[in-house]
Amino acid sequence: MSDWSLEILLSELHKDIHEKLSAARKCFGHPGTKGDASEQVWLELLNGYLPARYEATSGHIVDSEGNFSDQIDIVIFDRQYSPFIFLFKEQKIIPAESVYAVFEAKQSVNSAQVEYAQKKVASVRKLHRTSLPIPHAGGIYPPKPQIPIIGGLLTLESDWSPALGEPLRNTLKEGGKEMHLDMGCVAAHGHYFFDAPIEDYNFFPGGKPATAFLFKLISKLQFSGTVPMIDIQAYAQWLKA
């Protein structure tokens, strides 16, 4: 009989994330340093547990028309089929076609941080994404439709009481389609996601929020499928002789 316990393993995963986020909040006095440390905690979680076809990093996103997103705390992008990433002075610039999801990582959720995250997500969704026809042994498949880019907000705490209640729900519903946040985690209190069939948010207080969020994200990525085939020549037009 095995001494392993899946319940304990999953509980310890959440405990580890919660403790690291709490330490970042307590140990660093400068807000920017706190933010950077929290961002790294989430990035380590995602890169440690997402399937290898995905990678998570911070950076900017660019499209073939030369437009750039805002700086994004967490970008989850394709590493299996995407042909390149620009690297400049430790800054990563990712082609828009390879992006699956973007998140902002903050200390606490409130109306200002939700609006901030919505604007960051919108700066990515408005970018142009190419999609080429796909050759196969029997001919050519038509270009694949663009997958919806998942957007969200990750925090340790909430400025509201209860942490996941009507103030959060009402704030999440503000903004247009490009600003929509699909999911999020308040690691000390719970997680949430938008349920399209009922056109409303489902809140899940308590439990093991970081682990539950991770599993929900993996599920959403599975249903996203694979990003379309990028038109690399659309980027090549920016090469100058």
RODO-2510 file (C-alpha; in nm, 4 decimals, decimal comma):
residues 241
     n   res          X          Y          Z
     1     m     0,0000     0,0000     0,0000
     2     s     0,1411     0,3388    -0,1046
     3     d     0,2128     0,6116     0,1494
     4     w     0,1568     0,8819    -0,1133
     5     s    -0,1423     1,1151    -0,0783
     6     l    -0,2668     1,3152    -0,3775
     7     e    -0,4692     1,5358    -0,1440
     8     i    -0,1584     1,6275     0,0530
     9     l     0,0501     1,6845    -0,2610
    10     l    -0,2031     1,9296    -0,4062
    11     s    -0,2464     2,1006    -0,0705
    12     e     0,1294     2,1466    -0,0390
    13     l     0,1464     2,3001    -0,3859
    14     h    -0,1009     2,5701    -0,2883
    15     k     0,0706     2,6173     0,0496
    16     d     0,4046     2,6710    -0,1237
    17     i     0,2648     2,9387    -0,3559
    18     h     0,0743     3,1123    -0,0762
    19     e     0,3811     3,1235     0,1480
    20     k     0,6038     3,2606    -0,1286
    21     l     0,3516     3,5337    -0,2164
    22     s     0,3151     3,6210     0,1524
    23     a     0,6921     3,6392     0,1929
    24     a     0,7199     3,8740    -0,1048
    25     r     0,4559     4,0995     0,0500
    26     k     0,6205     4,1044     0,3935
    27     c     0,9899     4,1103     0,3103
    28     f     1,0151     4,3856     0,0520
    29     g     0,9362     4,7477     0,1259
    30     h     0,9461     4,8906    -0,2254
    31     p     0,6201     4,8352    -0,4193
    32     g     0,8060     4,7629    -0,7412
    33     t     1,0251     4,5029    -0,5732
    34     k     0,7180     4,3408    -0,4173
    35     g     0,5540     4,3287    -0,7555
    36     d     0,8576     4,1776    -0,9254
    37     a     0,8862     3,9098    -0,6565
    38     s     0,5165     3,8193    -0,6797
    39     e     0,5397     3,8030    -1,0567
    40     q     0,8304     3,5588    -1,0301
    41     v     0,6336     3,3341    -0,7925
    42     w     0,3525     3,2988    -1,0459
    43     l     0,5960     3,2499    -1,3343
    44     e     0,7750     2,9723    -1,1472
    45     l     0,4428     2,8002    -1,0794
    46     l     0,3340     2,8159    -1,4423
    47     n     0,6673     2,7136    -1,5923
    48     g     0,6956     2,4321    -1,3418
    49     y     0,3511     2,2816    -1,4013
    50     l     0,2201     2,3788    -1,7449
    51     p     0,2806     2,1258    -2,0257
    52     a     0,6119     2,1792    -2,2064
    53     r     0,4405     2,3165    -2,5174
    54     y     0,3726     2,6351    -2,3185
    55     e     0,6106     2,8854    -2,1646
    56     a     0,5372     3,1756    -1,9304
    57     t     0,7393     3,4949    -1,9220
    58     s     0,7043     3,8693    -1,8800
    59     g     0,7471     4,0943    -2,1802
    60     h     0,5883     4,2849    -2,4652
    61     i     0,3908     4,1470    -2,7594
    62     v     0,4288     4,2699    -3,1166
    63     d     0,2276     4,2177    -3,4343
    64     s     0,3365     4,2089    -3,7994
    65     e     0,2103     4,5653    -3,8503
    66     g     0,4633     4,6961    -3,5976
    67     n     0,2230     4,7539    -3,3080
    68     f     0,3300     4,6711    -2,9514
    69     s     0,1313     4,5816    -2,6422
    70     d     0,1904     4,7301    -2,3005
    71     q     0,4423     4,5493    -2,0803
    72     i     0,2701     4,2323    -1,9576
    73     d     0,3550     4,0610    -1,6287
    74     i     0,2778     3,7079    -1,7468
    75     v     0,2512     3,5951    -2,1082
    76     i     0,1762     3,2298    -2,1793
    77     f     0,2848     3,1515    -2,5332
    78     d     0,3491     2,8610    -2,7659
    79     r     0,6991     2,7101    -2,7610
    80     q     0,6312     2,4153    -2,9894
    81     y     0,5367     2,5835    -3,3160
    82     s     0,6221     2,9518    -3,2742
    83     p     0,9344     3,0238    -3,4795
    84     f     1,0931     3,3002    -3,2779
    85     i     1,1019     3,5385    -2,9858
    86     f     1,2845     3,8683    -2,9949
    87     l     1,5344     3,9194    -2,7127
    88     f     1,6774     4,2622    -2,6380
    89     k     1,8613     4,3511    -2,3161
    90     e     1,6742     4,0765    -2,1281
    91     q     1,3436     4,2092    -2,2599
    92     k     1,1344     3,9479    -2,4408
    93     i     0,9180     4,0543    -2,7331
    94     i     0,6747     3,7846    -2,8417
    95     p     0,4859     3,7633    -3,1731
    96     a     0,1119     3,8084    -3,1237
    97     e     0,0253     3,4854    -3,3052
    98     s     0,1940     3,2694    -3,0390
    99     v     0,0040     3,4082    -2,7367
   100     y    -0,2432     3,1904    -2,5468
   101     a    -0,2982     3,3956    -2,2308
   102     v    -0,1895     3,7111    -2,0477
   103     f    -0,2136     3,7942    -1,6788
   104     e    -0,1265     4,0796    -1,4490
   105     a     0,0244     3,9868    -1,1110
   106     k    -0,0486     4,2289    -0,8245
   107     q    -0,0450     4,2290    -0,4462
   108     s    -0,4167     4,2860    -0,3981
   109     v    -0,7310     4,3012    -0,6098
   110     n    -0,9418     4,6192    -0,6105
   111     s    -1,1284     4,8224    -0,8705
   112     a    -0,8159     5,0098    -0,9820
   113     q    -0,6159     4,6904    -1,0310
   114     v    -0,8997     4,5219    -1,2212
   115     e    -0,9232     4,8204    -1,4563
   116     y    -0,5433     4,8222    -1,4926
   117     a    -0,5404     4,4523    -1,5846
   118     q    -0,8305     4,5005    -1,8279
   119     k    -0,6372     4,7713    -2,0143
   120     k    -0,3244     4,5554    -2,0280
   121     v    -0,5223     4,2616    -2,1677
   122     a    -0,6914     4,4889    -2,4237
   123     s    -0,3512     4,6116    -2,5445
   124     v    -0,2769     4,2514    -2,6451
   125     r    -0,6125     4,1534    -2,7912
   126     k    -0,6220     4,4523    -3,0258
   127     l    -0,3024     4,3412    -3,2009
   128     h    -0,3196     4,1956    -3,5516
   129     r    -0,2591     3,8187    -3,5785
   130     t    -0,1847     3,6380    -3,9036
   131     s    -0,2952     3,2842    -3,9932
   132     l    -0,1690     3,0910    -4,2943
   133     p    -0,3284     2,7975    -4,4786
   134     i    -0,1911     2,4673    -4,3472
   135     p    -0,0413     2,2217    -4,5980
   136     h    -0,0957     1,8499    -4,5420
   137     a    -0,0493     1,5260    -4,7350
   138     g    -0,3887     1,5530    -4,9046
   139     g    -0,3828     1,9242    -4,9858
   140     i    -0,4209     2,2432    -4,7843
   141     y    -0,6376     2,3240    -4,4860
   142     p    -0,7819     2,6768    -4,4734
   143     p    -0,6290     2,9234    -4,2270
   144     k    -0,7185     2,8383    -3,8698
   145     p    -0,9415     3,0912    -3,6909
   146     q    -0,7689     3,2897    -3,4189
   147     i    -0,8072     3,1454    -3,0696
   148     p    -0,9446     3,3797    -2,8016
   149     i    -0,6627     3,5132    -2,5830
   150     i    -0,7271     3,4340    -2,2155
   151     g    -0,6860     3,7316    -1,9818
   152     g    -0,6794     3,7575    -1,6048
   153     l    -0,5505     3,8976    -1,2767
   154     l    -0,3483     3,7148    -1,0095
   155     t    -0,3150     3,8470    -0,6540
   156     l    -0,2498     3,7351    -0,2983
   157     e    -0,5114     3,9468    -0,1204
   158     s    -0,8293     4,1442    -0,1831
   159     d    -0,9208     4,4945    -0,0674
   160     w    -1,2859     4,3876    -0,0518
   161     s    -1,4724     4,1973     0,2176
   162     p    -1,5761     3,9382     0,1280
   163     a    -1,2799     3,8945    -0,1008
   164     l    -1,4902     3,7328    -0,3731
   165     g    -1,8233     3,9126    -0,3675
   166     e    -2,0462     4,1525    -0,5561
   167     p    -1,7963     4,4439    -0,5667
   168     l    -1,5488     4,2197    -0,7500
   169     r    -1,8216     4,0778    -0,9761
   170     n    -1,9503     4,4237    -1,0706
   171     t    -1,6005     4,5559    -1,1398
   172     l    -1,5113     4,2562    -1,3563
   173     k    -1,8202     4,3179    -1,5694
   174     e    -1,7131     4,6713    -1,6573
   175     g    -1,5304     4,7421    -1,9821
   176     g    -1,5746     4,6145    -2,3348
   177     k    -1,5062     4,2806    -2,4997
   178     e    -1,1347     4,3424    -2,5495
   179     m    -1,0981     4,4282    -2,1782
   180     h    -1,2794     4,1197    -2,0526
   181     l    -1,0984     3,9171    -1,7829
   182     d    -1,1641     3,5448    -1,8133
   183     m    -1,0270     3,4231    -1,4827
   184     g    -0,8208     3,5054    -1,1782
   185     c    -0,6904     3,3985    -0,8416
   186     v    -0,6831     3,5636    -0,5002
   187     a    -0,4433     3,3133    -0,3463
   188     a    -0,5401     3,3814     0,0139
   189     h    -0,9149     3,3546    -0,0517
   190     g    -1,0236     3,1764    -0,3703
   191     h    -1,0357     3,1783    -0,7489
   192     y    -1,2898     3,2715    -1,0158
   193     f    -1,3625     3,2389    -1,3860
   194     f    -1,6160     3,3635    -1,6391
   195     d    -1,8774     3,1033    -1,7293
   196     a    -1,9826     3,1796    -2,0885
   197     p    -2,3087     2,9751    -2,0929
   198     i    -2,4528     3,1772    -1,8041
   199     e    -2,2645     3,4974    -1,8989
   200     d    -2,1504     3,5493    -1,5419
   201     y    -1,8584     3,4834    -1,3097
   202     n    -1,8327     3,1794    -1,0890
   203     f    -1,6600     3,2418    -0,7568
   204     f    -1,4924     2,9629    -0,5601
   205     p    -1,3944     3,0873    -0,2142
   206     g    -1,1626     2,8842     0,0064
   207     g    -1,0144     2,5527    -0,0901
   208     k    -0,6669     2,5558    -0,2418
   209     p    -0,6976     2,8577    -0,4742
   210     a    -0,3545     2,8519    -0,6398
   211     t    -0,3830     2,4831    -0,7281
   212     a    -0,7461     2,5184    -0,8379
   213     f    -0,6571     2,8139    -1,0592
   214     l    -0,3685     2,6207    -1,2151
   215     f    -0,5931     2,3261    -1,3010
   216     k    -0,8637     2,5539    -1,4452
   217     l    -0,6071     2,7338    -1,6568
   218     i    -0,4684     2,4072    -1,7926
   219     s    -0,8235     2,3013    -1,8804
   220     k    -0,8890     2,6267    -2,0673
   221     l    -0,5597     2,5945    -2,2542
   222     q    -0,6526     2,2419    -2,3592
   223     f    -0,9740     2,3700    -2,5142
   224     s    -0,7841     2,6521    -2,6864
   225     g    -0,6090     2,3992    -2,9074
   226     t    -0,2996     2,5106    -3,0981
   227     v    -0,2227     2,8629    -3,2150
   228     p    -0,2582     2,9282    -3,5922
   229     m     0,0420     2,9104    -3,8251
   230     i     0,2215     3,2449    -3,8237
   231     d     0,2952     3,4280    -4,1482
   232     i     0,6655     3,4862    -4,0906
   233     q     0,6943     3,6825    -4,4151
   234     a     0,4556     3,9425    -4,2758
   235     y     0,7262     4,0195    -4,0188
   236     a     1,0046     3,9996    -4,2763
   237     q     0,8692     4,3129    -4,4449
   238     w     1,0290     4,5113    -4,1613
   239     l     1,3776     4,3998    -4,2644
   240     k     1,5653     4,6897    -4,4208
   241     a     1,8426     4,6541    -4,6723
***
